[in-house]
Amino acid sequence: MDLTLINWLLALLPVLSVLVLMVGLGWGGSRAGSTGFVMALALSLVAFGGDFQLIIVAIGKSILLAVDVLYIVWMALFFYNVTYEAGTVALIGKSLPRLTSDRAAQSLLISWIFVSLLQGVGGFGVPIAVVAPLLVGLGYTATQSVIMASLGHGWAVTFGSLGTSFVALPAVTGLPGEALAHDAALVLGMACLFSGALVAYVSAGWGGFLRSIPMLLIVGAAMGLTQWWIATNGMWTLGSTTGALAGALVGVLFVLSPLHRGKRGNSKTIGEDHSRSIALALSAYGILLVLAFSTNLIAPLEALVDSLLIRIEFPAVSTSFGWQVPGESGRAISVFGHAGAILFYAGCISFLLYRQAGYYENDGVWGKIWASVSKSAVKSTVSILALVAMASLMTHTGMTQMIARGISESFSAAVYPLFAPFIGTLGAFMTGSNTNSNVVFGALQQETAALLALSVPIVLAGQTAGASLGSVLAPAKIIVGCSTVGLAGQEGPVIRRMLLLGLIPVAFVAIATSVRLSGL
């Protein structure tokens, strides 16, 4: 067997192992992730020329990346338990039918529109961590809740988090953002319809999907076109945020209009608790959005909260086979401006509001909240540490790039466009990040497109769209959601079902990319 093929298969082995263990055997993230990490570590030393220094640097960077994610996980659990102990999650579940009794429409309002708004202003795992428990409170199963919260915002990742993932593309390719925004926003706008359709299907089956078609088309057009217009006019940092805000406005108007078939309920039919205000119940989420917007868009406040950064410089390292990683700083963590910190502030303010309103039944609720947080987060912490370390080792020894290059060099110009988005998806699945996928594979996709005489902006649009949709399928992200709904250690079956559904919009992006490049 050809040595290059053997190395390619060896590079793929850690990822395949995690997939088989979690999807095939139903293992939890902690066991499967630890196995993948040990395998990547052994291969780094034995087959890919890594040494002790490289291992230390890769693991050191992975710890910072993991802390970046875990800060969100722990604080999202805190935020959720603040609202749960106050009874507001149950109240929202009882009150939503006042807008519509249609379960599919309810799910679209929360796990397509609201979750995308959270992605626009926060991202980094916050949307799924906040919305999945809310869906459980509405009566969905824990598995349904994680799947809907994840798939519903896949379209919004590239231009979410204030455009972090999109900005990575110009950074690594040297192309202006104006040259890349049009195609990326166009294909993601179309993918928005698939994200919503999957939510409606998971929520209420084929019947729910068919009933939701008018809402999907109207609201999806509002979100997709708004994001496209904002992004192509140079404001890509606000693309997903403004798109989701437009969707929220149009979505509420739609369910209140004659076009919507769902009936509205009343306080008697839903058993409303008159002692508690739905406005106050929703205030926690309003506080979260206000804080997220303020700390990102008000420059003096942003400078203040970002004044303390944890940043570690790492030296350049290389393998014995010549793969080099330049010296750089690891992931910078803003102690007071991090998305996890914003969740903590929102949780504390909400706690004070709910306590003042008499929503907590005893004085020991603060300790109970943190006990619940600790109990839920332990397995997720192990899982994320292991998976992020595995991805870092693969990147630092060239395994990740070898996998992508092997794929890209195996196809002609006619076939490659169908696979370009899946390369982006692979990168996001492995690293848990649209941004990381663009950083790792953006230049590779640019180089391959140029060699095959394909339009670079369209191929890169396929790359970032595939990474956007693939990032919500990543084990690291799914573990975040599972940890907030009581499924820690049971992520395997969730990933299995999510992959079957989540690859549908990626396939659409692949077809759309191919059609665009063919000029049809």
FENKA-V601989 format. One record per residue. RES is the residue in three letters. SS is DSSP state (hx for helix, st for strand, lp for the rest). PSI is psi as a letter, one per 30 degrees, with the letter a starting at -180 (999 if undefined). OMEGA is omega in whole degrees, 0 to 359 (none if undefined). Layout:
# FENKA-V601989
{{RES | SS | PSI | OMEGA} {RES | SS | PSI | OMEGA}}
This chain:
# FENKA-V601989
{{MET | lp | k | 181} {ASP | lp | k | 183} {LEU | hx | e | 180} {THR | hx | e | 179} {LEU | hx | e | 179} {ILE | hx | e | 180} {ASN | hx | e | 179} {TRP | hx | e | 179} {LEU | hx | e | 178} {LEU | hx | e | 179} {ALA | hx | e | 182} {LEU | hx | f | 189} {LEU | hx | e | 180} {PRO | hx | e | 180} {VAL | hx | e | 179} {LEU | hx | e | 180} {SER | hx | e | 179} {VAL | hx | e | 179} {LEU | hx | e | 182} {VAL | hx | e | 183} {LEU | hx | e | 183} {MET | hx | e | 183} {VAL | hx | e | 183} {GLY | hx | e | 185} {LEU | lp | f | 176} {GLY | lp | g | 179} {TRP | lp | l | 174} {GLY | lp | l | 183} {GLY | hx | e | 183} {SER | hx | e | 180} {ARG | hx | e | 182} {ALA | hx | e | 180} {GLY | hx | e | 179} {SER | hx | e | 177} {THR | hx | e | 178} {GLY | hx | e | 179} {PHE | hx | e | 180} {VAL | hx | e | 179} {MET | hx | e | 179} {ALA | hx | e | 179} {LEU | hx | e | 180} {ALA | hx | e | 180} {LEU | hx | e | 179} {SER | hx | e | 183} {LEU | hx | e | 189} {VAL | hx | e | 190} {ALA | lp | f | 187} {PHE | lp | g | 168} {GLY | lp | g | 178} {GLY | lp | l | 176} {ASP | lp | a | 186} {PHE | hx | e | 181} {GLN | hx | e | 180} {LEU | hx | e | 180} {ILE | hx | e | 181} {ILE | hx | e | 180} {VAL | hx | e | 182} {ALA | hx | e | 181} {ILE | hx | e | 177} {GLY | hx | e | 177} {LYS | hx | e | 182} {SER | hx | e | 179} {ILE | hx | e | 177} {LEU | hx | e | 178} {LEU | hx | e | 180} {ALA | hx | e | 177} {VAL | hx | e | 178} {ASP | hx | e | 180} {VAL | hx | e | 185} {LEU | hx | f | 175} {TYR | hx | e | 179} {ILE | hx | e | 183} {VAL | hx | e | 183} {TRP | hx | e | 182} {MET | hx | f | 175} {ALA | hx | e | 176} {LEU | hx | e | 177} {PHE | hx | e | 180} {PHE | hx | e | 181} {TYR | hx | e | 183} {ASN | hx | f | 173} {VAL | hx | e | 181} {THR | hx | e | 182} {TYR | hx | e | 181} {GLU | hx | f | 177} {ALA | lp | f | 180} {GLY | lp | g | 184} {THR | hx | e | 179} {VAL | hx | e | 178} {ALA | hx | e | 180} {LEU | hx | e | 178} {ILE | hx | e | 178} {GLY | hx | e | 179} {LYS | hx | f | 187} {SER | hx | f | 184} {LEU | hx | e | 178} {PRO | hx | f | 175} {ARG | hx | f | 174} {LEU | lp | e | 181} {THR | lp | k | 177} {SER | lp | f | 182} {ASP | lp | j | 183} {ARG | hx | e | 180} {ALA | hx | e | 179} {ALA | hx | e | 177} {GLN | hx | e | 182} {SER | hx | e | 179} {LEU | hx | e | 179} {LEU | hx | e | 185} {ILE | hx | e | 189} {SER | hx | g | 170} {TRP | hx | e | 184} {ILE | hx | e | 182} {PHE | hx | e | 181} {VAL | hx | e | 178} {SER | hx | e | 176} {LEU | hx | e | 176} {LEU | hx | e | 177} {GLN | hx | e | 181} {GLY | hx | e | 185} {VAL | hx | f | 183} {GLY | lp | d | 182} {GLY | lp | a | 177} {PHE | lp | h | 177} {GLY | lp | f | 181} {VAL | hx | e | 185} {PRO | hx | e | 182} {ILE | hx | e | 181} {ALA | hx | e | 181} {VAL | hx | e | 189} {VAL | hx | e | 182} {ALA | hx | e | 177} {PRO | hx | e | 178} {LEU | hx | e | 179} {LEU | hx | e | 176} {VAL | hx | e | 178} {GLY | hx | f | 178} {LEU | lp | f | 176} {GLY | lp | g | 177} {TYR | lp | l | 176} {THR | lp | l | 180} {ALA | hx | e | 180} {THR | hx | e | 176} {GLN | hx | e | 185} {SER | hx | e | 180} {VAL | hx | e | 182} {ILE | hx | e | 182} {MET | hx | e | 180} {ALA | hx | e | 181} {SER | hx | e | 185} {LEU | hx | f | 185} {GLY | lp | f | 183} {HIS | lp | g | 180} {GLY | hx | e | 181} {TRP | hx | f | 190} {ALA | hx | g | 188} {VAL | lp | e | 184} {THR | lp | e | 180} {PHE | lp | g | 174} {GLY | lp | a | 182} {SER | hx | h | 182} {LEU | hx | h | 172} {GLY | hx | g | 184} {THR | hx | e | 183} {SER | hx | e | 180} {PHE | hx | e | 181} {VAL | hx | f | 179} {ALA | hx | e | 181} {LEU | hx | e | 176} {PRO | hx | e | 182} {ALA | hx | e | 185} {VAL | hx | f | 182} {THR | hx | f | 182} {GLY | lp | g | 179} {LEU | lp | k | 179} {PRO | lp | k | 180} {GLY | hx | e | 180} {GLU | hx | f | 181} {ALA | hx | f | 185} {LEU | hx | f | 189} {ALA | hx | e | 185} {HIS | hx | e | 184} {ASP | hx | e | 180} {ALA | hx | e | 181} {ALA | hx | e | 180} {LEU | hx | e | 184} {VAL | hx | e | 178} {LEU | hx | e | 175} {GLY | hx | e | 176} {MET | hx | e | 178} {ALA | hx | f | 178} {CYS | hx | e | 179} {LEU | hx | e | 180} {PHE | hx | e | 178} {SER | hx | e | 179} {GLY | hx | e | 180} {ALA | hx | e | 179} {LEU | hx | e | 177} {VAL | hx | e | 180} {ALA | hx | e | 180} {TYR | hx | e | 180} {VAL | hx | e | 182} {SER | hx | e | 189} {ALA | hx | g | 175} {GLY | hx | a | 182} {TRP | hx | e | 179} {GLY | hx | e | 178} {GLY | hx | e | 178} {PHE | hx | e | 181} {LEU | hx | e | 178} {ARG | hx | f | 187} {SER | hx | f | 185} {ILE | hx | e | 178} {PRO | hx | e | 179} {MET | hx | e | 179} {LEU | hx | e | 183} {LEU | hx | e | 184} {ILE | hx | e | 182} {VAL | hx | e | 179} {GLY | hx | e | 177} {ALA | hx | e | 180} {ALA | hx | e | 182} {MET | hx | e | 184} {GLY | hx | e | 181} {LEU | hx | e | 178} {THR | hx | e | 178} {GLN | hx | e | 180} {TRP | hx | e | 183} {TRP | hx | e | 181} {ILE | hx | e | 183} {ALA | hx | e | 183} {THR | hx | f | 175} {ASN | lp | g | 172} {GLY | lp | g | 181} {MET | lp | h | 186} {TRP | hx | f | 177} {THR | hx | f | 181} {LEU | hx | g | 186} {GLY | hx | e | 183} {SER | hx | e | 182} {THR | hx | e | 181} {THR | hx | e | 177} {GLY | hx | e | 180} {ALA | hx | e | 177} {LEU | hx | e | 176} {ALA | hx | e | 178} {GLY | hx | e | 179} {ALA | hx | e | 180} {LEU | hx | e | 182} {VAL | hx | e | 181} {GLY | hx | e | 179} {VAL | hx | e | 178} {LEU | hx | e | 181} {PHE | hx | e | 184} {VAL | hx | f | 177} {LEU | lp | f | 184} {SER | lp | l | 177} {PRO | lp | f | 180} {LEU | lp | f | 183} {HIS | lp | k | 184} {ARG | lp | f | 182} {GLY | lp | k | 180} {LYS | lp | l | 175} {ARG | lp | k | 181} {GLY | lp | a | 175} {ASN | lp | l | 187} {SER | hx | f | 180} {LYS | hx | e | 183} {THR | hx | f | 182} {ILE | hx | f | 178} {GLY | lp | h | 183} {GLU | lp | k | 176} {ASP | lp | j | 186} {HIS | lp | f | 181} {SER | lp | f | 182} {ARG | lp | k | 185} {SER | lp | k | 177} {ILE | hx | e | 178} {ALA | hx | e | 178} {LEU | hx | e | 178} {ALA | hx | e | 180} {LEU | hx | f | 186} {SER | hx | e | 180} {ALA | hx | e | 180} {TYR | hx | e | 175} {GLY | hx | e | 178} {ILE | hx | e | 179} {LEU | hx | e | 181} {LEU | hx | e | 180} {VAL | hx | e | 179} {LEU | hx | e | 180} {ALA | hx | e | 177} {PHE | hx | e | 186} {SER | hx | e | 184} {THR | hx | f | 178} {ASN | hx | f | 188} {LEU | hx | f | 178} {ILE | lp | j | 190} {ALA | hx | e | 180} {PRO | hx | e | 179} {LEU | hx | e | 178} {GLU | hx | e | 179} {ALA | hx | e | 181} {LEU | hx | e | 184} {VAL | hx | f | 179} {ASP | lp | g | 184} {SER | lp | f | 179} {LEU | lp | j | 181} {LEU | st | k | 170} {ILE | st | j | 183} {ARG | lp | k | 180} {ILE | lp | k | 178} {GLU | st | k | 180} {PHE | st | k | 181} {PRO | lp | l | 174} {ALA | lp | k | 178} {VAL | st | l | 179} {SER | st | l | 176} {THR | lp | l | 179} {SER | lp | f | 178} {PHE | lp | g | 174} {GLY | lp | f | 177} {TRP | lp | k | 186} {GLN | st | k | 173} {VAL | st | j | 184} {PRO | lp | l | 174} {GLY | lp | k | 184} {GLU | st | l | 174} {SER | st | k | 176} {GLY | lp | a | 180} {ARG | lp | k | 177} {ALA | lp | k | 182} {ILE | st | j | 177} {SER | st | j | 187} {VAL | lp | e | 185} {PHE | lp | f | 181} {GLY | lp | g | 181} {HIS | lp | l | 176} {ALA | hx | e | 176} {GLY | hx | e | 178} {ALA | hx | e | 179} {ILE | hx | e | 176} {LEU | hx | e | 179} {PHE | hx | e | 179} {TYR | hx | e | 181} {ALA | hx | e | 179} {GLY | hx | e | 181} {CYS | hx | e | 179} {ILE | hx | e | 180} {SER | hx | e | 178} {PHE | hx | e | 180} {LEU | hx | e | 178} {LEU | hx | e | 183} {TYR | hx | e | 178} {ARG | hx | e | 178} {GLN | hx | e | 180} {ALA | lp | f | 179} {GLY | lp | g | 182} {TYR | lp | f | 180} {TYR | lp | k | 188} {GLU | lp | f | 181} {ASN | lp | l | 184} {ASP | lp | f | 182} {GLY | lp | g | 186} {VAL | hx | e | 180} {TRP | hx | e | 178} {GLY | hx | e | 179} {LYS | hx | e | 179} {ILE | hx | e | 183} {TRP | hx | f | 175} {ALA | hx | e | 178} {SER | hx | e | 179} {VAL | hx | e | 181} {SER | hx | e | 181} {LYS | hx | e | 184} {SER | hx | f | 192} {ALA | hx | f | 189} {VAL | hx | e | 181} {LYS | hx | e | 179} {SER | hx | e | 179} {THR | hx | e | 178} {VAL | hx | e | 182} {SER | hx | e | 184} {ILE | hx | e | 177} {LEU | hx | e | 183} {ALA | hx | e | 183} {LEU | hx | e | 179} {VAL | hx | e | 177} {ALA | hx | e | 177} {MET | hx | e | 181} {ALA | hx | e | 180} {SER | hx | e | 177} {LEU | hx | e | 180} {MET | hx | e | 179} {THR | hx | e | 185} {HIS | hx | f | 178} {THR | lp | g | 176} {GLY | lp | g | 182} {MET | hx | e | 182} {THR | hx | e | 181} {GLN | hx | e | 179} {MET | hx | e | 178} {ILE | hx | e | 182} {ALA | hx | e | 181} {ARG | hx | e | 177} {GLY | hx | e | 178} {ILE | hx | e | 186} {SER | hx | e | 183} {GLU | lp | f | 183} {SER | lp | f | 187} {PHE | lp | l | 179} {SER | lp | l | 179} {ALA | hx | f | 181} {ALA | hx | e | 186} {VAL | hx | f | 187} {TYR | hx | e | 181} {PRO | hx | f | 178} {LEU | hx | f | 184} {PHE | hx | f | 182} {ALA | hx | e | 179} {PRO | hx | e | 181} {PHE | hx | f | 173} {ILE | hx | e | 175} {GLY | hx | e | 178} {THR | hx | e | 179} {LEU | hx | e | 180} {GLY | hx | e | 180} {ALA | hx | e | 179} {PHE | hx | e | 183} {MET | hx | e | 186} {THR | hx | f | 182} {GLY | lp | g | 188} {SER | lp | k | 171} {ASN | hx | e | 180} {THR | hx | e | 181} {ASN | hx | e | 178} {SER | hx | e | 178} {ASN | hx | e | 179} {VAL | hx | e | 184} {VAL | hx | e | 189} {PHE | hx | f | 183} {GLY | hx | e | 181} {ALA | hx | e | 178} {LEU | hx | e | 179} {GLN | hx | e | 178} {GLN | hx | e | 181} {GLU | hx | e | 181} {THR | hx | e | 179} {ALA | hx | e | 180} {ALA | hx | e | 180} {LEU | hx | e | 181} {LEU | lp | g | 179} {ALA | lp | h | 177} {LEU | lp | l | 178} {SER | lp | j | 182} {VAL | hx | e | 180} {PRO | hx | e | 181} {ILE | hx | e | 178} {VAL | hx | e | 179} {LEU | hx | f | 174} {ALA | hx | e | 176} {GLY | hx | e | 178} {GLN | hx | e | 185} {THR | hx | e | 176} {ALA | hx | e | 177} {GLY | hx | e | 178} {ALA | hx | e | 179} {SER | hx | e | 181} {LEU | hx | e | 180} {GLY | hx | f | 183} {SER | hx | f | 181} {VAL | lp | f | 176} {LEU | lp | f | 185} {ALA | lp | k | 178} {PRO | hx | e | 182} {ALA | hx | e | 179} {LYS | hx | e | 182} {ILE | hx | e | 177} {ILE | hx | e | 177} {VAL | hx | e | 180} {GLY | hx | e | 182} {CYS | hx | e | 182} {SER | hx | f | 183} {THR | lp | f | 181} {VAL | lp | g | 176} {GLY | lp | g | 180} {LEU | lp | g | 178} {ALA | lp | k | 183} {GLY | lp | f | 180} {GLN | lp | h | 185} {GLU | hx | f | 184} {GLY | hx | e | 179} {PRO | hx | e | 178} {VAL | hx | e | 179} {ILE | hx | e | 180} {ARG | hx | e | 181} {ARG | hx | e | 181} {MET | hx | e | 180} {LEU | hx | e | 180} {LEU | hx | e | 181} {LEU | hx | e | 188} {GLY | hx | f | 179} {LEU | hx | f | 179} {ILE | hx | e | 178} {PRO | hx | f | 176} {VAL | hx | e | 177} {ALA | hx | e | 177} {PHE | hx | e | 179} {VAL | hx | e | 179} {ALA | hx | e | 179} {ILE | hx | e | 180} {ALA | hx | e | 178} {THR | hx | e | 180} {SER | hx | e | 180} {VAL | hx | e | 179} {ARG | hx | e | 182} {LEU | hx | f | 179} {SER | hx | f | 179} {GLY | lp | g | 180} {LEU | lp | 999 | none}}
